[in-house]
Amino acid sequence: MPHYLVQLAYTPEAWANQLKSPQNRIEAVRPAMEKVGARMESAYFAFGEYDIVFVMEAPDNKSAAAFALAVAAGGSVKAYKTTPLMTIEDGLQALRAASDVASAYRPPAG
């Protein structure tokens, strides 16, 4: 099943709510993930541009997008970024395929 790196940033209001009543939001969103056939592989608090990062396993891009849209529509997240992940072996296969494609590709004339 495909894996996705998800990075999200909470709104100031969401942080204020968490300070008033801390809760494990990973457990809270688990039912929504399961609804699209996804599961949380690992999750972490972060600091910097994003507040939470996690790796999600989902059946396909549509499922990952449906979960992202549902979270965004909830209003407590100001930024949500999804990065599809590949295994190292898949990446190596892509590199091998790219070397074949590179001989047929012509960049724009400059």
C-alpha beads as a LAMMPS data file, in Angstrom:
LAMMPS data file: protein, C-alpha beads

110 atoms
109 bonds

1 atom types
1 bond types

-500.0 500.0 xlo xhi
-500.0 500.0 ylo yhi
-500.0 500.0 zlo zhi

Masses

1 110.0

Atoms # bond

1 1 1 0.000 0.000 0.000
2 1 1 1.352 3.500 -0.818
3 1 1 2.849 5.663 1.930
4 1 1 2.514 9.424 2.343
5 1 1 4.408 11.926 4.449
6 1 1 1.929 14.420 5.879
7 1 1 2.950 17.739 7.434
8 1 1 0.385 20.000 9.009
9 1 1 0.273 23.265 10.906
10 1 1 -2.479 24.131 13.368
11 1 1 -4.276 27.464 13.531
12 1 1 -3.670 29.610 16.630
13 1 1 -7.228 28.765 17.733
14 1 1 -6.507 25.040 17.520
15 1 1 -3.392 25.517 19.681
16 1 1 -5.419 27.522 22.206
17 1 1 -7.911 24.667 22.408
18 1 1 -5.105 22.168 22.887
19 1 1 -3.640 24.260 25.714
20 1 1 -7.020 24.359 27.454
21 1 1 -7.650 20.650 26.989
22 1 1 -4.683 18.628 25.651
23 1 1 -5.723 15.593 23.650
24 1 1 -4.133 12.996 21.424
25 1 1 -5.325 14.187 18.024
26 1 1 -3.781 11.151 16.344
27 1 1 -6.276 8.937 18.136
28 1 1 -9.045 11.424 17.359
29 1 1 -8.444 11.291 13.581
30 1 1 -7.937 7.525 13.407
31 1 1 -11.647 6.814 12.598
32 1 1 -11.530 9.280 9.692
33 1 1 -8.407 7.578 8.338
34 1 1 -9.996 4.165 8.653
35 1 1 -13.028 5.449 6.748
36 1 1 -10.810 5.843 3.638
37 1 1 -8.867 2.631 4.300
38 1 1 -5.771 4.440 5.608
39 1 1 -3.715 3.918 8.736
40 1 1 -1.165 5.927 10.691
41 1 1 2.300 4.392 10.595
42 1 1 4.074 6.928 12.816
43 1 1 3.451 10.465 14.035
44 1 1 5.471 13.210 15.737
45 1 1 5.088 16.690 17.125
46 1 1 7.457 19.044 15.342
47 1 1 8.424 22.672 15.637
48 1 1 9.126 25.051 12.824
49 1 1 6.949 25.424 9.763
50 1 1 4.787 22.387 10.629
51 1 1 3.423 21.265 13.991
52 1 1 2.681 17.588 13.319
53 1 1 4.304 15.194 10.856
54 1 1 3.193 11.660 10.194
55 1 1 3.540 8.797 7.781
56 1 1 0.233 7.444 6.550
57 1 1 -0.425 4.298 4.586
58 1 1 -3.423 4.639 2.242
59 1 1 -4.854 2.559 -0.594
60 1 1 -4.303 5.237 -3.262
61 1 1 -4.001 8.958 -4.008
62 1 1 -7.785 9.456 -3.951
63 1 1 -7.983 8.065 -0.426
64 1 1 -5.073 10.221 0.765
65 1 1 -6.657 13.284 -0.870
66 1 1 -10.066 12.559 0.667
67 1 1 -8.516 12.441 4.128
68 1 1 -6.566 15.671 3.464
69 1 1 -9.694 17.471 2.266
70 1 1 -11.692 16.343 5.297
71 1 1 -8.968 17.590 7.659
72 1 1 -8.652 20.906 5.815
73 1 1 -12.424 21.389 5.866
74 1 1 -12.422 21.010 9.649
75 1 1 -10.907 24.472 10.047
76 1 1 -8.243 23.716 12.677
77 1 1 -5.364 23.356 10.220
78 1 1 -3.794 26.304 8.400
79 1 1 -1.431 24.219 6.248
80 1 1 -1.504 20.586 5.108
81 1 1 1.137 19.105 2.834
82 1 1 1.130 15.558 1.447
83 1 1 4.241 14.002 -0.101
84 1 1 3.902 10.598 -1.773
85 1 1 6.706 8.284 -0.692
86 1 1 8.449 5.492 -2.596
87 1 1 10.445 2.594 -1.302
88 1 1 14.160 2.714 -2.055
89 1 1 13.708 -0.179 -4.500
90 1 1 10.921 1.681 -6.341
91 1 1 13.161 4.761 -6.466
92 1 1 16.000 2.701 -7.954
93 1 1 13.628 1.283 -10.561
94 1 1 12.531 4.824 -11.413
95 1 1 16.166 5.861 -11.808
96 1 1 16.796 2.956 -14.159
97 1 1 13.703 3.827 -16.197
98 1 1 14.717 7.505 -16.264
99 1 1 18.065 6.639 -17.808
100 1 1 16.184 4.990 -20.692
101 1 1 13.804 7.936 -21.031
102 1 1 16.606 10.521 -20.876
103 1 1 17.917 9.475 -24.295
104 1 1 14.530 10.334 -25.881
105 1 1 13.914 13.599 -23.987
106 1 1 14.914 16.885 -25.610
107 1 1 15.022 19.925 -23.294
108 1 1 13.766 23.282 -24.594
109 1 1 16.256 25.170 -26.729
110 1 1 17.868 28.025 -24.864

Bonds

1 1 1 2
2 1 2 3
3 1 3 4
4 1 4 5
5 1 5 6
6 1 6 7
7 1 7 8
8 1 8 9
9 1 9 10
10 1 10 11
11 1 11 12
12 1 12 13
13 1 13 14
14 1 14 15
15 1 15 16
16 1 16 17
17 1 17 18
18 1 18 19
19 1 19 20
20 1 20 21
21 1 21 22
22 1 22 23
23 1 23 24
24 1 24 25
25 1 25 26
26 1 26 27
27 1 27 28
28 1 28 29
29 1 29 30
30 1 30 31
31 1 31 32
32 1 32 33
33 1 33 34
34 1 34 35
35 1 35 36
36 1 36 37
37 1 37 38
38 1 38 39
39 1 39 40
40 1 40 41
41 1 41 42
42 1 42 43
43 1 43 44
44 1 44 45
45 1 45 46
46 1 46 47
47 1 47 48
48 1 48 49
49 1 49 50
50 1 50 51
51 1 51 52
52 1 52 53
53 1 53 54
54 1 54 55
55 1 55 56
56 1 56 57
57 1 57 58
58 1 58 59
59 1 59 60
60 1 60 61
61 1 61 62
62 1 62 63
63 1 63 64
64 1 64 65
65 1 65 66
66 1 66 67
67 1 67 68
68 1 68 69
69 1 69 70
70 1 70 71
71 1 71 72
72 1 72 73
73 1 73 74
74 1 74 75
75 1 75 76
76 1 76 77
77 1 77 78
78 1 78 79
79 1 79 80
80 1 80 81
81 1 81 82
82 1 82 83
83 1 83 84
84 1 84 85
85 1 85 86
86 1 86 87
87 1 87 88
88 1 88 89
89 1 89 90
90 1 90 91
91 1 91 92
92 1 92 93
93 1 93 94
94 1 94 95
95 1 95 96
96 1 96 97
97 1 97 98
98 1 98 99
99 1 99 100
100 1 100 101
101 1 101 102
102 1 102 103
103 1 103 104
104 1 104 105
105 1 105 106
106 1 106 107
107 1 107 108
108 1 108 109
109 1 109 110
